Amino acid sequence: MESVARPAENIGGRPNSEHAKDRCGYFQMPLHYPRYTHAEYDTMPEWKLDCLLKEYGLPITGNVEYKRKFAMGAFLWPN
């Protein structure tokens, strides 16, 4: 059976990257992985947690303790 998929380079007469922006929004992974320690997350203000989570496209709902635990779970690696 033959494939009937269109080429990924050009869908609808526009480059693929522009099409994806129009259809799904736009997200670009930040270049640097956060390098905060457990102690820094414990004292990080809520606004900074919000900025960090938003930068990585993660949810910013809940209270400050929930956001701290979420950020530590997402960004801290076990020793």
C-alpha positions as CSV (number, residue, x, y, z in Angstrom):
1,M,0.0,0.0,0.0
2,E,1.3,3.5,-0.9
3,S,1.6,6.4,1.5
4,V,-0.6,9.4,0.8
5,A,1.0,11.7,3.3
6,R,2.1,15.2,2.1
7,P,5.8,16.2,2.4
8,A,6.5,17.7,5.9
9,E,8.5,20.6,4.4
10,N,5.5,22.3,2.9
11,I,1.9,22.0,4.1
12,G,-0.7,24.4,2.7
13,G,1.8,26.4,0.7
14,R,3.7,27.6,3.8
15,P,6.9,26.3,5.5
16,N,6.2,23.7,8.1
17,S,7.4,25.8,11.1
18,E,5.0,28.6,10.2
19,H,2.2,26.1,9.9
20,A,2.9,24.7,13.3
21,K,2.9,28.1,14.9
22,D,-0.5,29.0,13.4
23,R,-2.0,25.6,14.3
24,C,-0.6,24.8,17.8
25,G,0.9,28.0,19.2
26,Y,4.6,28.4,19.6
27,F,7.0,26.9,22.1
28,Q,10.8,26.9,22.0
29,M,12.7,24.8,24.5
30,P,15.1,27.1,26.5
31,L,18.8,26.4,25.8
32,H,19.8,26.0,29.4
33,Y,18.5,23.5,32.0
34,P,17.8,25.2,35.3
35,R,20.7,24.8,37.8
36,Y,19.1,25.6,41.1
37,T,19.7,23.6,44.3
38,H,17.1,22.1,46.6
39,A,17.8,25.0,49.1
40,E,17.3,27.6,46.3
41,Y,13.9,26.1,45.4
42,D,12.9,26.1,49.1
43,T,13.5,29.9,49.3
44,M,12.6,30.9,45.7
45,P,9.8,33.5,45.6
46,E,6.6,32.5,43.9
47,W,7.0,35.0,41.0
48,K,10.3,33.4,40.1
49,L,8.8,29.9,40.2
50,D,6.0,31.1,38.0
51,C,8.5,32.5,35.5
52,L,10.6,29.3,35.5
53,L,7.6,27.0,35.0
54,K,6.2,29.2,32.3
55,E,9.5,29.3,30.5
56,Y,9.4,25.5,30.2
57,G,5.7,25.3,29.3
58,L,4.8,23.7,32.6
59,P,1.6,24.5,34.6
60,I,1.7,27.4,37.0
61,T,-1.4,26.6,39.0
62,G,-1.6,25.8,42.7
63,N,-0.1,27.4,45.8
64,V,3.6,28.2,46.2
65,E,4.4,25.0,48.0
66,Y,2.9,22.9,45.2
67,K,4.9,24.9,42.6
68,R,8.1,24.4,44.6
69,K,7.5,20.6,44.8
70,F,6.6,20.5,41.1
71,A,9.7,22.4,40.1
72,M,11.9,20.2,42.2
73,G,10.4,17.1,40.8
74,A,10.8,18.4,37.3
75,F,14.3,19.9,37.5
76,L,16.3,18.2,40.3
77,W,18.0,14.9,39.6
78,P,18.5,12.4,42.3
79,N,22.1,12.0,43.5
